[in-house]
Amino acid sequence: EEMKIANVLLAMVLGLLPFAGFAALEKAELQTLSEKATVKIFPQADRVLLHDVETHTYQPDGLGTVTDECYEKILTDKGREAMRSLSLQYSTHYRKVEIPLVEVIRPDGSVRKIDVAANSREAISTGSMGANIYDPAGKVLTVNIPELAVGDIVHYIIRQKDIRVRVPGHWSDIFVLQYDF
């Protein structure tokens, strides 16, 4: 038996899109969100999270899968620089990750798919080294996104699949409720 938990995070553009379930974002909805996400409306923002649906599927044994689909609009050159790459940290002891989709949606509506395999690399995470902890299972997967411009929307899907539970028979995860952008 499979159970699901889903979180919709529209906090960055609160009120721009009413809750519409978990269907894919339609082109017209994306256009409406994009038109309302401007430097004039968000003068201190470099990029804006237009839409984010995070779905958690878990099994009774505690294993699960997290799928996160995001649309982020670039408002400034600083935002463009920040979106040049996506990074995902994880532990190979517990999870397998994949990024099945990265695409850039131009203001004119054209879409450029990014070859994730050709533009990604995996390395050992240095996040815990400041605490004098070296864990070669701690990884960071980075996907470079070339040729971005102000006004572009970056659409991506990240999937993380549990391969081992932390506590047998119990499902657990971390939910970040605030991001710094």
C-alpha positions in Angstrom: 0.0 0.0 0.0 1.4 3.4 -1.0 0.7 6.7 0.9 1.3 10.2 -0.3 2.0 13.6 1.2 2.1 16.7 -1.0 3.1 20.2 -0.2 2.5 23.1 -2.5 4.8 26.1 -1.9 3.7 29.3 -3.5 4.9 31.5 -0.6 7.3 33.5 -2.8 4.5 34.7 -5.0 1.7 34.4 -2.4 -1.7 35.0 -3.9 -0.7 35.0 -7.6 -2.1 31.5 -8.2 -5.0 30.0 -6.3 -4.5 26.4 -5.2 -5.2 24.3 -8.3 -4.3 20.8 -7.2 -1.3 18.9 -8.5 -1.9 19.0 -12.2 1.0 20.2 -14.4 1.3 23.9 -14.7 -0.5 25.0 -17.9 1.3 27.4 -20.3 -1.4 30.1 -19.6 -1.0 29.8 -15.8 2.8 30.1 -16.2 2.4 33.2 -18.4 0.1 34.8 -15.8 2.6 34.1 -13.0 5.5 35.4 -15.1 3.8 38.6 -15.9 3.1 39.3 -12.2 6.7 38.5 -11.2 8.6 41.7 -12.1 11.3 43.8 -10.6 8.6 46.5 -10.1 6.5 44.2 -8.0 9.5 42.5 -6.3 12.1 45.3 -6.2 14.4 43.5 -3.8 14.3 40.1 -5.5 16.8 38.7 -7.9 14.6 35.7 -8.8 11.1 34.6 -7.9 9.8 31.1 -7.2 6.7 31.0 -9.4 5.5 27.6 -8.6 6.7 24.6 -6.6 5.0 21.3 -6.0 6.8 18.8 -3.8 5.3 15.3 -3.6 6.3 12.7 -1.0 5.4 9.0 -1.6 6.3 6.6 1.2 5.9 2.9 1.9 4.9 1.2 5.2 8.6 0.0 5.6 9.7 3.7 5.7 11.2 3.9 2.2 9.9 6.7 0.0 10.4 9.1 -2.9 10.4 12.9 -3.0 9.7 14.6 -6.3 10.1 18.4 -6.5 9.0 20.4 -9.5 9.9 24.1 -9.6 9.6 27.1 -11.9 11.9 30.0 -11.0 11.9 33.3 -12.9 15.2 35.3 -13.2 14.7 39.1 -12.5 18.2 40.5 -12.4 21.8 39.7 -13.4 22.5 38.5 -9.8 19.5 36.1 -10.1 20.9 34.9 -13.5 24.3 34.2 -11.8 22.6 32.3 -9.0 20.6 30.1 -11.4 23.6 29.1 -13.5 23.6 25.9 -11.6 21.3 23.7 -9.5 22.9 21.8 -6.5 21.4 19.0 -4.5 23.1 17.5 -1.4 22.4 14.0 -0.3 23.9 10.9 1.3 24.5 7.9 -0.8 23.9 5.8 2.4 20.2 6.7 2.3 19.2 8.2 -1.1 19.6 7.9 -4.9 18.9 11.2 -6.8 18.1 12.1 -10.3 17.2 15.3 -12.1 15.0 14.1 -15.0 14.2 17.6 -16.4 15.9 21.0 -16.6 14.6 23.4 -19.2 14.7 27.1 -19.8 11.6 28.9 -20.9 12.3 32.2 -22.7 10.0 35.2 -22.4 8.8 34.5 -26.0 7.6 31.1 -24.9 10.3 29.0 -26.6 11.8 26.2 -24.5 15.4 25.0 -24.4 15.9 21.6 -22.8 19.2 21.2 -20.9 21.1 17.9 -21.4 21.4 17.0 -17.7 23.9 14.2 -18.2 26.2 16.4 -20.2 25.9 19.4 -17.8 26.1 17.7 -14.4 28.7 16.4 -12.0 28.8 14.7 -8.7 31.3 15.5 -6.0 31.9 14.8 -2.3 30.1 17.5 -0.3 32.4 19.8 1.8 29.4 20.9 4.0 30.5 19.1 7.1 34.3 19.6 6.7 34.1 22.8 8.8 33.1 20.6 11.7 36.1 18.3 10.9 33.8 15.6 9.6 34.7 13.9 6.3 32.0 11.6 4.9 32.6 10.4 1.4 28.9 9.3 1.2 27.9 12.9 1.5 27.5 14.1 -2.1 26.5 17.1 -4.0 25.0 16.8 -7.5 25.4 20.0 -9.6 23.8 20.7 -12.9 25.1 23.7 -14.9 22.5 25.7 -16.9 24.3 27.6 -19.7 23.1 30.7 -21.6 20.6 32.1 -19.1 19.1 35.6 -19.5 17.1 38.0 -17.3 13.4 37.2 -17.8 14.0 33.4 -18.3 12.2 30.8 -16.3 14.1 27.8 -15.2 11.8 24.7 -14.9 13.3 21.6 -13.2 12.3 18.4 -11.6 14.3 16.7 -8.8 13.6 13.2 -7.7 15.1 11.6 -4.5 14.5 7.9 -3.8 15.2 6.3 -0.4 17.4 3.2 -0.6 17.7 2.7 3.2 15.6 3.9 6.1 17.1 5.7 9.0 14.9 4.0 11.5 13.5 0.6 10.3 9.7 0.7 9.9 9.5 4.4 10.2 9.3 7.1 7.5 11.1 10.4 8.1 12.3 13.3 6.1 13.2 17.0 6.4 10.9 19.7 5.1 12.5 23.2 4.6 9.8 25.8 5.0 11.9 28.9 4.2 14.5 29.5 1.5 16.9 32.4 1.2 16.1 33.9 -2.2 
